[in-house]
Each structure stands twice: as C-alpha cells, then as structure tokens.
Amino acid sequence: MLKIDKLSKSFGGILATDNVSLELKPNSINALIGPNGAGKTTLFNLITGKIDIDEGQIFIDNTNITNLKESEITHLGIARAFQITNIFSTLSVQDSIKVALLAKQHGLNNMWNRFKAHSINKEAESIAKLSGLTKSYNTISSALSHGDQKLLDIALALALKPKVLLLDEPTAGMGPEERWKMIDRIQKLWKKTKMTVLFIEHDMDIVFDIAQNIYVLQQGAIIAEGTPKEIKSNKKVIKAYLGGGKK
Amino acid sequence: MNLLKKDNFQRDVFLGLLVWFMLIIFYYILPDPGIHDIIQKVFILGLFAMSLNILIGYLGLIAFGHAAFFASGAYTLGLFLQSDFVLNLAGFSIPVAIVLAVLVSSILATLIGVICIRLKDIYFSFLTLAFQMLIYSIILALVNITGGDQGLMGGFPKPPFLGIDLGKPFDFYAFTIFISIITIVLLRQLIESPFGYGLRMIRDNSERPAALGFNNQKHKLIAFIIAGSIAGLAGSLQALLDVGAYPEWAFWSKSAEPLFMILLGGMHSFLGPLMGALIFEILNDFVTANTRYYGLVLGLVILCFVLGLKKGLLDWLLIKLNRK
C-alpha cells in the first residue's frame, strides 16, 4: 500500500531521517515508535509532502509520489491527523467536516449554493458518527474537550477517504481512561474503513495491544521492525528504548 | 411569510428590495437633501468597507491598501466619461463606465494580489500599502491625464440611461442604493457559499487546508480580486456623486477609513461594516458641523468601542441579542 524506499532527510547537517525503508500492507494497522527526537514526525512530514525529500522514493499503490506537493499527495490517498491539534477554531464540528469533504472534491470554489444547505450534510454526519462526534456535532471546535478536538482532527483526515491514514500521537495529552477510549475508537475505525493505518504512540501497552506491525525509529533510522512479540524480545530495542527499568 | 424563514438567496433578494422600497418611501417622507446625502454615502462607503471585510473579517488578512481599488474605480469612470466614447455611446455611457471601472479594478487587484497574497501578516499589510502608494504616485505624476494633485478637472457628463438621469437627486439616490443593495445581496451569497466557508477555513488555520488537498493561494487571490472589484464599484459611485476623482482617494488615509468602519461596526457580522459606515458618516456630519477637531472625536469614539465594547457595535448587539 505505502512503500518507502531508502528515504533520507537532513537539516543543516543533522540526519533526521536516515535511509528509511518500509512497506505497509493493505488494511494493516502499524505503529511507529521511538524516543523523542527520533524523527517520527519528520517521517510523517516527508510522506505527506509537507517537507521536501533529500533522497529516496515514496510510493502509494505503485504510484510514485516522491516530491509531489502536499495537496497532490492528499488527493492520491494519504491523510494525516496532527500531533498538535490542527483544526478550524471558529467552525462547528459539522462545518469543519463539511469544509474538509468539499476541499477534497474541489467543492469550495462553488459560489452559488448555500453552504448550510449543501447536499454533503449526510456524508458529514456519517463521518461524525464514525469519529464519535455525533453529540458535539454542532459545537464550535474551540469549545470542544481536548479529546474531542483530537477526534475532530482525525475526522478531518477521514473526510478525505484516505487509503493510508497517518496518526501522529492520537492520545497525546490524554489521561489513561481517555487514552483507551481513543484507541478503542481508532481500532473500530480501522476495522470499519479497511484503511491502512500508521500511528505514532508513546504508550507501549497501547502499541503492543493494537499494532500488527511495529517500526522502531532511533536517530532517524529504523533499528527494528516486526510483530509486537518480535519487538518485545528484540535486544536492540530493549537497549535503546524499552530498557532502563521501563516496561 | 415562509419566504423570510429560510436563509437563502431568494430571501436576501426579497429583503434587499424591501429595504430599497422603504428607503425610497423615506426619501419622500423626509425631504431633507442632507439626510439623503448621508444615506447614499453610507451605502457607497459601506460597500467599500464590506469589500475590505472579505479580507479582514473572513480571510483574516489585514489589507492596508484597499483605497487603490477605490481610486482606480473612480478614475476609470471619470476618465471614461470625459472621453469621446460618450458621444457614441450616449445612453449606455454610465452603465459601460461602471462596468469598466469594476473591470479595471479587478485587473489591478489581480496584478497586486498575485504578489501580495504570497505574504502573511504584517508583510502582506505593508506590501498592499506600498502598492497603493505607488498608485497614488502614478496619479500625481500623470498630470496630463489625471489632473495631478488637483484631481480630475472639469467634471464629466452624466447622460441619462433607461430613463434614469443621475443628474437628478432622486434618480441618483435610488440608483446608488439599488446598485449597493444588489451588490450586498450578492456578497452575502458569496460569504454563505462553500467559497465563503473556504475563506473562514483559511482564516482559522492556514496550514491544515494543504493537508486536505486544498490550494489556499488560489482561493485567497480570488477573494482579493472580488474585494478589489467591489471597492472599484464603490469608487465609481463616489466619482459619480462628486462628479470628479481626487488623488486623496488613493492616499493611505483613505484605506484607513474602511478599517475604522469595520472597527466601529464589527468585523464578525455580515452587515457590521455597513453599520460602521453609518456611524462614521453620522460622526462626520455632526462633528464637523460643530468642531474642527474631527479626528480627535473620531479617535475617542473608536477608543470607546475598542475599550468599552471590545468589538464593533453590530457584533456587540448581535451577541447581546444572542442571535449570532
């Protein structure tokens, strides 16, 4: 589904992404882990075209998307949710999802219909339902709880009906209970939509619980990959990341 | 009254025409030329301010050179009506002149917009200001065409068209308000359309749209052109009213006027800038009649709004009425 081939990126001489290769299988759920500063978000930024690639190539469904613009890559089926919630503060949940739907379909050039009465309403409702935002459907984004803002961020990505969904720390800043609710939601989403999911997460319990495949990033390079069982027993990973008395 | 319940284009057209009729009845009830003059100026300046509010209120871009388009509309109309084309066109001169004024302003807005919308925040503001001052200098320099610092000299004819004679006060009053209201109704359609929500989206978060597969720059440019065109229309109406055009209309202080109106009336309600124009004109009229210190009074009033209400009057009223 998503294939990355020998990807490298450096910022002022510091290698942020070091010869990374990986391939996500269709309809799989994968975790990307690694200590702070390992280059996880940078990798997301490279995949989505937010920053330029130095070396290497990226393919989605055998289409080469290397060096395409961010908006073009989005149209080819990669969507992401952000680590720091990245939503439209004065728009309601409903309106936010609708603009996201219309943005994808080039529908925001339309000047002759009324946005409020637009036929896209039903589709927006189903995305809100899928994201668990039905209760706060008419709430202004800035008034949502932190968890719901995170969900809205994901809902905006879902509105693009992506083949590959990248989630950058979907549980960041959440308490334990909220965390598991979020993970539950993501798992349900993944099962319903048959997307390929790659998520960044720091909580190892969560990672080992839901990921089929785990990639461990350290100093920009992938030092291990495999199933939760393989990663748990991988000596490199234990030394670099899981060790030091931590679980 | 079913028509009034639904928020759609038909309702806006109906309400617009209703307001127009009421203002025409008002013309006969209160036959005071001074008040008629204020009302038509409120609409002209209101259009100017509302066009700027597309950028400020809905797109979040503080354009500080909006008077460039007001002036280009005014000078285009004036120069065209001074030319020999009028002899051939006769009855069509004024409609053609207005269309041409809007067209020239839109072309100017395209040229300036292509460069300015690449920038953000204060850099955008300053660049629009710089372009406006360039236009101002051009107007001053081309003395043979524009009359330089004296403005367009000698006036221009206003040939009647379709039975409308803009030389007559009533015709001018009815025509100006009609054009303004139609433009406002169309502008509301734009603001409430998916395009309008695209503007709000960029205003709230200019980074996310790219991750939604959306091209901000194109959207911003179209909005900039529309805003410039409406400012050009307002300028052309102002030129018709004053039978002339003046370089001060391209000076930076002219760009500050619609900003004041937006501050006074409110940037978050659609008609806020129009209300701001009303406050501005009333202040202008009553204050200048009584004191020389107009600027001082205007400044104090704006301070009251900014520090007291913390928003424009219409924004404040709508929040009070809980209708927002």
Chai-1 contact restraints between the chains, C-beta under 6 A:
chainA,res_idxA,chainB,res_idxB,connection_type,confidence,min_distance_angstrom,max_distance_angstrom,comment,restraint_id
A,E70,B,A210,contact,1.0,0.0,6.0,A-B,restraint_1
A,S71,B,A210,contact,1.0,0.0,6.0,A-B,restraint_2
A,S71,B,G213,contact,1.0,0.0,6.0,A-B,restraint_3
A,S71,B,N215,contact,1.0,0.0,6.0,A-B,restraint_4
A,T74,B,G213,contact,1.0,0.0,6.0,A-B,restraint_5
A,H75,B,G213,contact,1.0,0.0,6.0,A-B,restraint_6
A,N86,B,R208,contact,1.0,0.0,6.0,A-B,restraint_7
A,F88,B,M201,contact,1.0,0.0,6.0,A-B,restraint_8
A,F88,B,D204,contact,1.0,0.0,6.0,A-B,restraint_9
A,F88,B,N205,contact,1.0,0.0,6.0,A-B,restraint_10
A,S89,B,D204,contact,1.0,0.0,6.0,A-B,restraint_11
A,T90,B,D204,contact,1.0,0.0,6.0,A-B,restraint_12
A,V99,B,Y197,contact,1.0,0.0,6.0,A-B,restraint_13
A,V99,B,M201,contact,1.0,0.0,6.0,A-B,restraint_14
A,A100,B,L212,contact,1.0,0.0,6.0,A-B,restraint_15
A,L102,B,P194,contact,1.0,0.0,6.0,A-B,restraint_16
A,A103,B,L212,contact,1.0,0.0,6.0,A-B,restraint_17
A,A103,B,G213,contact,1.0,0.0,6.0,A-B,restraint_18
A,A103,B,F214,contact,1.0,0.0,6.0,A-B,restraint_19
A,K104,B,G213,contact,1.0,0.0,6.0,A-B,restraint_20
A,G107,B,P194,contact,1.0,0.0,6.0,A-B,restraint_21
A,L108,B,P194,contact,1.0,0.0,6.0,A-B,restraint_22
A,L108,B,G198,contact,1.0,0.0,6.0,A-B,restraint_23
A,N110,B,S193,contact,1.0,0.0,6.0,A-B,restraint_24
A,N110,B,P194,contact,1.0,0.0,6.0,A-B,restraint_25
A,M111,B,L190,contact,1.0,0.0,6.0,A-B,restraint_26
A,M111,B,S193,contact,1.0,0.0,6.0,A-B,restraint_27
A,M111,B,F195,contact,1.0,0.0,6.0,A-B,restraint_28
A,N113,B,S193,contact,1.0,0.0,6.0,A-B,restraint_29
A,R114,B,N8,contact,1.0,0.0,6.0,A-B,restraint_30
A,R114,B,E192,contact,1.0,0.0,6.0,A-B,restraint_31
A,F115,B,E192,contact,1.0,0.0,6.0,A-B,restraint_32
A,F115,B,S193,contact,1.0,0.0,6.0,A-B,restraint_33
A,F115,B,P194,contact,1.0,0.0,6.0,A-B,restraint_34
A,F115,B,Y197,contact,1.0,0.0,6.0,A-B,restraint_35
